[in-house]
Amino acid sequence: MRVRAAWMYYVEEMTQSDIAAKLDIGRVSVVRLLAEARARGEVRISVSGALADLTAAERALEARYGLKSAIVAPAPGKGEDPTPVISAAIGGALSDAVDSGMTVGLGWGRTLLESLPFIEPRALEDMRVVSLLGGISEAHRFNPEEFVWRFAQIFNGDAFLLSAPAIVDSLETKTALLHRCGLRSTLDMAEKLDVVVLSVGGIERNSTTYRTGYIAEAERRSLEKAGAVGDILFHFLDRDGALVDHPINERIVSADMEAIRRAPERILASGGPEKIDIIRAALAYLRPTILVTDETTAARLLD
């Protein structure tokens, strides 16, 4: 945030009051950040160094996609998986995004689960953490329920789970689960979210979505043929960010996607060359307020 404030002040020539409004902090905090930037040698004639390149990418992403904030983590080595650096960055963002009295909706996946060690623990009051997707029994490490439960522990919050499979065999089974198995109260809570935290899955065979075995190869190919480039919570999007018309839609046990899109704070965290298309689609569909990604992915999104 210090370098972002310096960039805005010295390069974009924004006023301290405008910077305070943009970063949602007090003007006194802006003054302190600018003083620290000067003391650390980060400000000379302009903001310089590798951090300035990241800040420039963040500002460009914000302008291109209408984001309130973009967080770009330094790229790992060439060919390396960017998940660890994105997870570290999202952990810091989540530490600041949640507060007492909030209802927080969480997605699933490796990127989100591996952010947990980077979240600063705080004891909050009256905080509710809601799973936005049913369970993935085969994905022990990346199960949505596991992430929700551990996230709630960090903030001394209450966890509310969708105790059903993420994808069921029929609409009839889904209807029975919703009306007879106590899921309605959790889904009703998900109608009034303050913050949602989501990642995306690619359409490739090696993505987490398919490694779990929850979607068969024939169904994956069928989704790909229908134009899917990936998914958010098993809701598959085409390249333009529209939901793909496919029979799987009526079998998904998840929070209502329109309620998720209405949440005041919508955080999307993802990266990697195989996810460029689905990240672009998710930016169009979800219209997140905050995007967390890595430097290489950011450059591709700005092409």
N, C-alpha and C positions, 0 to 999 in steps of 0.2 A: 504493500500500500504506500510506503514511503516513496518508492521510485515512481509509482503511478502519480502521486501528488506532485512530485517534482516535474514530471513530464508535462502534466497539465498546466503547471504554473509557468515554467520557463520556455517550453517549446510551443504549446498551444495558446499561451498567454491568457489563460483563464484567470478570473479573479479568485481570491481565496474564498469568498462566499460561494461562488459557483462550484468550486472544487468541493467545499464542505457539503453542498447539496448533492453533488454527483456521487460522492463516496459515502453519504449518509453518516457524516461525523460532524462534530462541532468545528467552528472556525479556529478555536484555540488549538484543536488537534492538528489542523492543517498547518498552522504556524510551527508547531512542534515538529511535524514531519519534514517540513522544508528545512528547518534548522538542522535536523539530524542528517538529512541528505547532504547538506553543505559540509557538515562536520566529518562525514564519512568520505568525502571526496567524490561523491557521485554526481555532483553538479559542478561544472566548470562553465564553459560558454553554453553548452547544451548537456542534456543527459546522455552519458556515454557508456560504452561497455556492453557486454552481453545482455545485461538486464534491460538495457534500453531497447534492444531488439525484441525482447519478449513483450515489453510494454507497448511497443509500436504494433505488434501483432494483436495484442489484446484490444487496443483501441480500434484497429481496423475491423476485427471481428464484431465488436460492439456496433460499429457503424453499419457494417454489411448486413447483419442479421437482427438489428434492433434489440440487442441485449442490454440489460442494465449493467452487467458486468461479465467480462470474460477473464478467465484465469488460465494462463498458458504456462505449463511446466517445461523446463529445459528438456530438450530431446535427449533420449538415451543414445548409446552408441549405435552406429549404423547397423540396421537389421535386428536390433534388440527390441524386445517387447516393451511398449510404452506404459503398460498397465501399472507397474510400481510407481512411476513418477506421477501419473495421474491420480492414483490412489492417495499418495501423500498430499497432493494439492487439494483434493476433495475433502480430505480429513480436516485440513485447516479451515476450509470454507464452511464445513458443517459446524465446526466449533463456534463460529460466529453467527450462523444462520438461525439457530434454535434458541428458544427462550421459554420461560415459565408460561403456562397457560396455553401453549400451542398444541395443535394436533398435526403430527408429522407423518406423511405417507411415504413408505419406502418400497422401492423396486428390489431387484435382485441382480446377482452376477458377481463375478470375480473382482471387477474394479471396485464395486461398492464394498464388498466384504473386506477387502484388503485395506480399505481406508480406516478401519476401526482403530488400529494402533496409533494413528495420527490425530485422533480426535481428543481434544482436551476434556477430561472428565469434569463435570459440574453437577451439583445436586440441584435440580430444578423442581419447581412445584407445579402440580396439576399439569403434567406433560403426558400426552398420549402418543404412542407410536403405533401406527397401523400398517399391517402388511397389505400391499395392494394386489397381491397375487397369491393363489393357492400354493400348496407345497410341491416341491420337486423331490420325491422320495429317493430317486437315484443320484441326485446331486448333493451328497452329504456336505461337501465343503461350501457350496454356493447356495444352499437352500434359502429361499426367502424368509422362512420362519426363523432360521438361525441368525440371519442378519438383523431382523427386527428385534429379537430377544436380546441380543448382545448390545445393540444400539441403545435400547431402552435402559439397560443396566448402566451404561456410561453416564446417563443423565438422571438416574433414579426415577425414570418414568415408568408408565404402565404400558405393557405390550398387548396388542390386540391382533390375533392371528386369524387368517382364513384357513381353518382346519379342514381342508378338502384338497384334492388334487388340483393342480393348475389347469389341467385339461382332462375332461371326462369323456366318456364314450358316446354321450348323446345329450341332446337338449333336455330330454326327460329326466336324465340323471342330474343334470345341473339344476333344473327346476326343483327337484325333490330336495337336493342339498340346501338350496337357498331357503326353502320354506319350512323344512322339517328338521334341519340339523343346526339351527342356531347361528347361521352365518349372517342373517339379515342385520343384526345389531352392529356387526363390524362394518358391513358395507354401508349402512346408514351413517356411521361415523366418518367413513371415507368420502361422504358427500360434502363435508365441511372441513376441508384441509387448509391449514395455513402454509405448509411447506410440503412439496413433493421432491423426492430425490430419485432419479432414474438413470439407468444406463440403457444401452441398446445392444442388440445381438445381430450379427451378420447372417447371411443366408448360406454361407459356405458349410461344407460338411464338418469341418473341424471347429466350428464355433461352439460355445458352451451350450447353446440351445439344443444342438443335435447330439453332442457328446453325452448328454444325459440320457439319451434314448427315448425321450418323451415324444419326439416326432420322428416317425419312420422316414426312411430315405424316399420312399414313393411319395409321401405327403410333402416332403421338402421340395422334390422336383415339381410337384403340382403347384406349390406356392410360387416357386421360381417362374414357372410357365405363366402363372397369373400376373406376373409383374412384380412380385415381392423382392425387395432388396435387403430386408431385415425386419426386425421387430422391436416393439416396446411392449413389455409384459405380454408377449405372445400375440400382440395385435400387429399384424404384418402390414407394412407400408410399401407403396410403390415409390418410384424415383422422385415423384412430385410431392410426396408427403400425404397422399390419400390412402385411406384404408383399402386394402385389397379385398375384393368380394370373393370369399372362399368359405366352404362349409365349416372350417375349423372355428370360425368366429363365434358360432353359437355354442361351442363346447368349452369356451375359456371361462374359468372361475377367477374373476378379477374385479377390482373396483371399476366403476363406470369411467370411461375415458374422458367423457365430457366434464365430469366433476374434477378429474385430474387437471384438465386444461384450464379450469376456472380457478385453481389455487393461486393465491397472490404471489407466492414465490415458487418457481419451478426450476429446479436445478438438474441439468443434464451433464453427465460425466462419461466420456468415452474417447477412444482414440485408436489409431492403428490403420495401416493402409487398406485392410480388408473391410473397414467400416466407413469409409468416406461417404459412400452413397447413402447408407442408412443414417449417418449423422446429419447429412444435408436434409434427408427426408424428415427426420425427427425435428430438426430446427424449423421446418415449414409447418409440421403438424402440431407440435407441442408449443412452439413459440416460447422457449424457455427464457427466464429472466437472467439466469446465470449458466454459462457454459464453462466446463472444466475439461481441458484437453492438453495435448502435448504440442511442442513446437513444430514438429514435422506435420502433424495432422492439421494444425492451424494454417500452415502454409498451403496445404492442399485445399483446404476450405476457402481460401482466399484467391485461388487460381481463377 
